[in-house]
């Protein structure tokens, strides 16, 4: 489902794929979709002092897709500065039963 969101949903909404998809190495319940320059942040000045991130709107869309597919989760948008460039990470934290159910299928 995350590949579907990363590829197809992103193309439908933003006319391109997301810039990356990662599985957390620290937490088996956490995944990240990476967006280098979200359209919602294009005209908003971003800095570390300003916690406001318009990409939270997109996080809500991702959460809605996954919860509608019975993949209960919470999604947040986090802003990171990497090499003097701000990137948005959509942090997807699945409920424990979702990961357990996935492991049973494998």
C-alpha positions as CSV (number, residue, x, y, z in Angstrom):
1,X,0.0,0.0,0.0
2,X,2.9,2.4,0.8
3,X,4.3,1.7,-2.7
4,X,0.9,2.5,-4.2
5,X,0.8,5.8,-2.3
6,X,4.5,6.6,-3.1
7,X,4.0,6.0,-6.8
8,X,0.4,6.3,-7.9
9,X,-1.3,8.6,-5.4
10,X,1.6,11.0,-5.5
11,X,1.4,11.1,-9.4
12,X,-2.3,11.7,-9.2
13,X,-2.0,14.6,-6.8
14,X,1.4,16.1,-7.6
15,X,2.2,14.9,-11.1
16,X,5.3,13.1,-9.9
17,X,6.4,10.3,-7.5
18,X,7.5,11.0,-4.0
19,X,11.2,11.4,-3.6
20,X,11.7,8.4,-1.3
21,X,10.2,5.7,0.8
22,X,12.1,4.4,3.9
23,X,11.5,1.8,6.6
24,X,12.8,2.9,9.9
25,X,15.8,0.9,11.2
26,X,14.9,1.8,14.8
27,X,11.1,1.1,14.9
28,X,9.4,-1.8,13.0
29,X,6.1,0.1,13.1
30,X,7.5,3.2,11.3
31,X,7.9,4.1,7.7
32,X,8.7,7.5,6.0
33,X,7.8,9.0,2.7
34,X,10.3,11.7,1.7
35,X,9.4,14.8,-0.2
36,X,12.1,17.2,-1.1
37,X,9.9,20.2,-1.9
38,X,6.2,19.7,-1.1
39,X,3.9,21.9,-3.2
40,X,2.2,23.1,0.0
41,X,5.4,24.5,1.3
42,X,6.5,26.2,-1.9
43,X,5.6,29.7,-0.9
44,X,5.9,29.4,2.8
45,X,9.3,30.5,4.4
46,X,10.6,27.5,6.3
47,X,13.1,27.5,9.2
48,X,13.9,25.6,12.3
49,X,12.3,28.2,14.5
50,X,9.0,27.9,12.7
51,X,7.3,24.6,13.5
52,X,4.5,25.4,11.0
53,X,4.5,22.9,8.1
54,X,1.8,23.1,5.5
55,X,2.7,19.6,4.4
56,X,0.7,18.4,7.4
57,X,-2.3,18.6,5.0
58,X,-0.6,15.9,2.9
59,X,0.1,13.8,6.0
60,X,-3.7,13.8,6.6
61,X,-4.3,12.6,3.1
62,X,-1.8,9.7,3.6
63,X,-3.4,8.8,7.0
64,X,-6.8,8.8,5.4
65,X,-5.8,6.5,2.6
66,X,-4.1,4.0,5.0
67,X,-6.9,4.1,7.6
68,X,-9.5,3.6,4.9
69,X,-7.6,0.4,3.9
70,X,-7.8,-0.9,7.5
71,X,-4.1,-0.1,8.0
72,X,-4.5,1.9,11.2
73,X,-1.8,4.5,11.7
74,X,-0.9,8.0,12.6
75,X,1.0,10.2,10.1
76,X,2.9,13.4,10.8
77,X,4.9,15.8,8.7
78,X,8.3,16.6,10.0
79,X,10.7,19.2,8.5
80,X,14.4,18.4,8.4
81,X,17.3,20.5,7.2
82,X,19.8,18.4,5.2
83,X,22.7,20.1,3.5
84,X,21.0,23.5,4.0
85,X,17.9,22.2,2.2
86,X,14.6,21.6,4.0
87,X,12.9,18.3,3.3
88,X,9.7,17.0,4.6
89,X,9.4,13.5,6.0
90,X,5.9,12.0,6.3
91,X,6.4,9.7,9.3
92,X,3.9,6.8,9.3
93,X,3.5,5.0,12.6
94,X,1.4,1.9,12.2
95,X,-0.6,0.3,15.0
96,X,1.0,-2.8,16.4
97,X,-1.8,-5.1,15.2
98,X,-1.2,-3.9,11.6
99,X,2.4,-5.1,11.7
100,X,1.4,-8.3,13.5
101,X,-1.2,-9.0,10.8
102,X,1.4,-8.3,8.1
103,X,3.8,-10.8,9.7
104,X,1.2,-13.5,9.9
105,X,0.6,-13.2,6.1
106,X,4.3,-13.6,5.3
